[in-house]
Amino acid sequence: MTTTTTNPYLAGEYAPVRSELTEHDLEISGALPDWLDGRYLRNGPNPIADVDPDTYNWFTGDGMVHGIRLAGGKALWYRNRWVDSGAVAGRLGRRAPSEEGRSFLHGTGANTNVIGWQGRTLALVEAGLACADLSEELDTLDVCDFDGTIRGGYTAHPIEDPETGELHAISYNFGRGDTVQYSVIGTDGRARRTVDITVGGSPMMHAFSLTRSSVIVYDLPVTFDTRAAVSRAVPGPLRPLAALALGAIIGRVPMPGPMAHRLPRNGSGPLPYRWDPGYRPRVGIMPRDGGDADVVWIDVDPCYVYHPMNAHDVDGRVVVDLVVHDRTFDDDRRGPTEGGQHLERWTLDPAARVCKREMLWDASVEFPRIDERYLTAAHTDGWVVGSDTTELFGGLLGRVPATGGEPTVRRFGADVSLGEFVFVPSSTTASQADGALLGLVTDRREASTRLAVLDAQTLEDIASIALPQQVPAGFHGNWLPTT
């Protein structure tokens, strides 16, 4: 395991942990509400083997899920488990579920998100890699391909429709040619609808948005980098020729799976996507029951969107609140460090084909969340984390009113790094913002992490749970209530 490095994503609050732990009866400061009965889970990259610090990208580390079980005012356990891929399972002496024929790429275990859906725990990743079904105790059970109905990989950011319980997604991988796939997974766990949507090439499409009527597609200028891809799999003298060959295929025609399986090598090379200033940035609006020919495309200024907050319909237009990056993976290929990420509101008018952009908060923020009972409809409050500088994840937490009023802000200090905070309502009938925020707080000086439970309105402490080790800064977390 790498411990001394010039790569910031392998040191400090990002430093990988070395083993899987299980600890019971965790120490609590304050008093946990009795209505918090479930698991807080967080996924993120954690390389199991040494990687090259000169080329390692944060997005390519092996997946590891951390979990804290809460019930009856107690913190019953903490667990961390790698998501099993062939490489991870081989090093740990256990058998990984076969990915053959069930995903487009083989390699890194699902490292980006972890959700609860229809009684299942799903570790998610994008770009054609395999997602995974996990047990209650976070052990890997199987590849998640929705009973064989989604075989080219899935997405890290599906949206569960609060009204139907169905799971909507847009999935991409560089082998799909110039298309991405919109899918709807029924509550029976199988895809009931898939639509191929034509895009401008082979973009990295981290997320999408959904309203009650429409699907919102972000076709933005971070695209597949053939040179980076061949550097992972092709001997040096052959790389220029291989890059030319791939460049003639990627984003134009579908690529056969067996060819693609030779490319990834489990975090050992650069991320094969980068900022493309020549790519036409645009946003598409497709009716939920529509097809490729029904997409209305609207040009936007060059930018990148990792994480929308929410979207809803207003008088024939679509209003989207989202975090917008000026650019990403341009000069720095190790992680999203280019700066300039702010919370905006885009009003998309499909009739006029225009996008009106408004700044909601000029702070450097990311990981936007709302009360997910109101996804696809109008929300009243959102929460983001960030910093007072260009640092991606500092000690800033904000509650942002959808009306555009002044945010409620809490600053945790200069030596604190916050993970994503998730909202948990105090009951199924509670009003918006009546509940708690749960998220990981890391003290960089002490190299320690705690699970903070905060009042969602005031952002003040309710309780805090000390964890037995520092949890590396990672990606997405969710609350999975006990059913």
Phi, psi and omega in degrees: 000134181286127180240331178242119187199157173269356178277118184296339182273011174235010185219172177059227182290350178264355187302128180296149172270160191260346187209168175265130182242157167223120179231139181249160174052069183284151181286134182240134168255136186084198183230121178286133175298142180297334184282355173276093181232102182166203182234132167267122182238145179219130180253155177181169182283138180206087184305132180275341181232166176301141178233164179282112183295339181285335183241351184297132174248137183309325185289348189255004180287156177301143182286140173221129179257130175252139182219146176231124181263122180244140175189143174060031181077011182237156172258098193287321180201160167236135174223147166229133183220134170294146170278121189290122162246179178301317182292316181295310183298323179298321180287331182266358178072033176227167187264129176269148175296145182291133177262354186301123179076003185243352175211164182281319180244152174244142177155248185299133174293154184308118192235010194247318184215162174213127186228163169252134180206124177052042177080002180255156172247117187243124170268128192239151177206169185239195171066020177095358176282166186276131169276172188217145168272131179245157174278174175302330181266009172080012173283146180284125181261316186193165168291140176263107175233019176053058176058037176080005183268349175230101189247356181259022189090166185234224183220160174274347188227067170287165176235124175274123178291119183297338183273325185251339185080359179285154183253118180257148182202158163237126184245145178223155162200158188291348179273000183273006186071219183263042178225156164238164185242123170270132180224153173234118179263121179289166181292352174276000177086012180236150177293127177255349181203132173225142180223127173275126182248127181283129179239185189279352182177243178226075184277155167278113184245086189294326184208175177215182176231160183219133170245182179293341182245337195222159173251131183250123187247127181257099181260087193239163196277054161240115191231167182298133183253103185296326181296317179295323181295314183287337177294342180272343191223349188242136176303149187312307183299335183266355187296316179302315179295317179296321179296319178297318181295314178296319181300331179283345184254313190299132178079006180238308180229155178299148182252134181294140182304315181303326178291320182292327185297344180278347191277311186284149176222045166056061173077012186268000181213180183291156175296129185277038173224146178205164178301133183235096184295344179269359183274139181282113181277134182200165179233134180251145176239118179237132173303144181306325181260014182269188179226187185304319182291345183268355183290130173259122183259137180234122178291143176227167176291153179303129181188180175220144179238114170275316193222104167290151175273311182186162177217150175206164181271140174217106172052050177083357177248169177241128177253123182236126168262131189199157175269128185243126174264138175300319175194169179203150180054046176257281178279327182249113183266003184275333182183177184281073187251009187290341178083178176081025181265124184222161178272123181234167170239125175252128172253111185262122181250101183291334180289315180271349183055050178230154177238119175265124182251132177230141175278125175267326177203129184271005175291158177279105189226164175204185178051059179287138179221155174226180167290111190287356170293344184249013172303140182077355178235179180289136176247163180257330185220146172226160181231140179221159173240158180176218184204167175274359177243201175272001178302136186292311182231091176260217185252028183256130175233133182227142169256120188248117177288140181293342179286351180092009178288179181293134178292151166273127190236139169233132177249124185270350179121161186290334183257026182241139176240128181258141168270185178294135175257138181244142180271136176236116179292149181289341174199171180291341181252006182295150176287165179299139181074003174267094182168207185234155169255135177239132178194163181271137180236120181250127174268111185291329179291320183267354183053047182228153180231142174229155171268115180267136174243114188241154169293125187292337181271313184268341184068016178273160183294136165255311180203165179214136183241119179284131179261153187285354177205162173292132177266121181302140175307133186217212189253256197251143178233157179212158174262124178248098183293150175293132182262000000 
